[in-house]
Amino acid sequence: MTRTSQIELGDCTHHNLKQLKKINSVVFPVSYNDRFYLDVLESGELCKLAFYNDIVVGAVCCRIDTLANQRRLYIMTLGCLSPYRRLGIGSIMLNHILKYVEKDGNFDNIFLHVQVNNEGAIAFYKKFGFEVVDLKQNYYKRIEPADAYVLQKNLKDNGITTVDVCQQNGNGNVKENGTSSSIDSN
Ligand SMILES: CC(C)(COP(=O)(O)OP(=O)(O)OC[C@H]1O[C@@H](n2cnc3c(N)ncnc32)[C@H](O)[C@@H]1OP(=O)(O)O)[C@@H](O)C(=O)NCCC(=O)NCCS
């Protein structure tokens, strides 16, 4: 596999929901309930499948969170199958979400939970300007380690949107410039 292969994002629909479930069951150590998948079908641009040469290899699912006068975007899941990692697929999914919040212009921040031992994911998100802002002890109920970091990227600074989105070329490659409500283990 090379980074020049075709990587595309596509909608989650009733027709490919089983593929999303399969991806999530393989990639994440927690399972997601029916409510999660019902919501996904209503999520539009906030839930996307990643295709590598027309095969589904990854997915991202987010939801809008409004709490304490903040409008936030929560990344519930973002992952790809292990043989397809380090090919830029995660970056393409995250850039899609960053472009969404940038276009919206009205999000305070974007955040997610990650298991404390998930060094690869932490490195990935830090590359995009996310920072560890909290440690949630015993966040996960049935997996070890049970603790989670909250990773967050602030999007507003004195009212100015500060999203840095990596530029992508036509092949989907990335030129550098720049879980919770529905998990059953929770
Ligand atoms: C985190 C994850 C989505 C990254 O996806 P990916 O397609 O491999 O990411 P990319 O190829 O776009 O990586 C972009 C950059 O992030 C960094 N990065 C990604 N994975 C990394 C790892 N395992 N270790 C260190 N840095 C890493 C690198 O800087 C990489 O650039 P490079 O390959 O040119 O060095 C993927 O590892 C995954 O699916 N993990 C399991 C699910 C998960 O933990 N999701 C996070 C919680 S939602």
Ligand as a Chemical Component Dictionary entry (heavy atoms), coordinates in Angstrom:
data_LIG
# 
_chem_comp.id                   LIG 
_chem_comp.type                 NON-POLYMER 
_chem_comp.pdbx_formal_charge   0 
_chem_comp.three_letter_code    LIG 
# 
loop_
_chem_comp_atom.comp_id 
_chem_comp_atom.atom_id 
_chem_comp_atom.alt_atom_id 
_chem_comp_atom.type_symbol 
_chem_comp_atom.charge 
_chem_comp_atom.model_Cartn_x 
_chem_comp_atom.model_Cartn_y 
_chem_comp_atom.model_Cartn_z 
_chem_comp_atom.pdbx_ordinal 
LIG C1  C1  C 0 -5.177  7.242  15.700 1  
LIG C2  C2  C 0 -5.460  6.746  14.272 2  
LIG C3  C3  C 0 -6.874  7.122  13.886 3  
LIG C4  C4  C 0 -4.458  7.437  13.317 4  
LIG O1  O1  O 0 -4.838  7.088  11.989 5  
LIG P1  P1  P 0 -3.767  6.987  10.799 6  
LIG O2  O2  O 0 -4.516  6.831  9.541  7  
LIG O3  O3  O 0 -2.740  5.963  11.111 8  
LIG O4  O4  O 0 -3.111  8.435  10.910 9  
LIG P2  P2  P 0 -2.233  9.189  9.794  10 
LIG O5  O5  O 0 -1.606  8.215  8.868  11 
LIG O6  O6  O 0 -3.081  10.234 9.181  12 
LIG O7  O7  O 0 -1.099  9.851  10.724 13 
LIG C5  C5  C 0 -0.829  11.243 10.694 14 
LIG C6  C6  C 0 0.295   11.525 11.647 15 
LIG O8  O8  O 0 -0.123  11.268 13.015 16 
LIG C7  C7  C 0 0.988   10.752 13.752 17 
LIG N1  N1  N 0 0.720   9.372  14.128 18 
LIG C8  C8  C 0 -0.280  8.574  13.690 19 
LIG N2  N2  N 0 -0.226  7.366  14.288 20 
LIG C9  C9  C 0 0.857   7.395  15.102 21 
LIG C10 C10 C 0 1.459   6.430  15.970 22 
LIG N3  N3  N 0 0.948   5.187  16.119 23 
LIG N4  N4  N 0 2.552   6.789  16.667 24 
LIG C11 C11 C 0 3.083   8.025  16.545 25 
LIG N5  N5  N 0 2.559   8.989  15.719 26 
LIG C12 C12 C 0 1.470   8.666  15.022 27 
LIG C13 C13 C 0 2.196   10.765 12.795 28 
LIG O9  O9  O 0 2.826   12.029 12.953 29 
LIG C14 C14 C 0 1.520   10.668 11.445 30 
LIG O10 O10 O 0 2.282   11.198 10.394 31 
LIG P3  P3  P 0 3.419   10.268 9.674  32 
LIG O11 O11 O 0 2.809   8.936  9.366  33 
LIG O12 O12 O 0 3.774   11.065 8.456  34 
LIG O13 O13 O 0 4.537   10.141 10.678 35 
LIG C15 C15 C 0 -5.229  5.216  14.157 36 
LIG O14 O14 O 0 -3.997  4.858  14.768 37 
LIG C16 C16 C 0 -6.314  4.375  14.776 38 
LIG O15 O15 O 0 -7.302  4.050  14.129 39 
LIG N6  N6  N 0 -6.158  4.018  16.059 40 
LIG C17 C17 C 0 -7.169  3.187  16.741 41 
LIG C18 C18 C 0 -8.409  3.984  17.061 42 
LIG C19 C19 C 0 -8.111  5.097  18.045 43 
LIG O16 O16 O 0 -7.368  4.918  18.988 44 
LIG N7  N7  N 0 -8.723  6.270  17.819 45 
LIG C20 C20 C 0 -8.506  7.429  18.669 46 
LIG C21 C21 C 0 -9.617  7.657  19.633 47 
LIG S1  S1  S 0 -11.053 8.306  18.820 48 
# 
loop_
_chem_comp_bond.comp_id 
_chem_comp_bond.atom_id_1 
_chem_comp_bond.atom_id_2 
_chem_comp_bond.value_order 
_chem_comp_bond.pdbx_ordinal 
LIG C1  C2  SING 1  
LIG C2  C3  SING 2  
LIG C2  C4  SING 3  
LIG C2  C15 SING 4  
LIG C4  O1  SING 5  
LIG O1  P1  SING 6  
LIG P1  O2  DOUB 7  
LIG P1  O3  SING 8  
LIG P1  O4  SING 9  
LIG O4  P2  SING 10 
LIG P2  O5  DOUB 11 
LIG P2  O6  SING 12 
LIG P2  O7  SING 13 
LIG O7  C5  SING 14 
LIG C5  C6  SING 15 
LIG C6  O8  SING 16 
LIG C6  C14 SING 17 
LIG O8  C7  SING 18 
LIG C7  N1  SING 19 
LIG C7  C13 SING 20 
LIG N1  C8  SING 21 
LIG N1  C12 SING 22 
LIG C8  N2  DOUB 23 
LIG N2  C9  SING 24 
LIG C9  C10 SING 25 
LIG C9  C12 DOUB 26 
LIG C10 N3  SING 27 
LIG C10 N4  DOUB 28 
LIG N4  C11 SING 29 
LIG C11 N5  DOUB 30 
LIG N5  C12 SING 31 
LIG C13 O9  SING 32 
LIG C13 C14 SING 33 
LIG C14 O10 SING 34 
LIG O10 P3  SING 35 
LIG P3  O11 DOUB 36 
LIG P3  O12 SING 37 
LIG P3  O13 SING 38 
LIG C15 O14 SING 39 
LIG C15 C16 SING 40 
LIG C16 O15 DOUB 41 
LIG C16 N6  SING 42 
LIG N6  C17 SING 43 
LIG C17 C18 SING 44 
LIG C18 C19 SING 45 
LIG C19 O16 DOUB 46 
LIG C19 N7  SING 47 
LIG N7  C20 SING 48 
LIG C20 C21 SING 49 
LIG C21 S1  SING 50 
# 
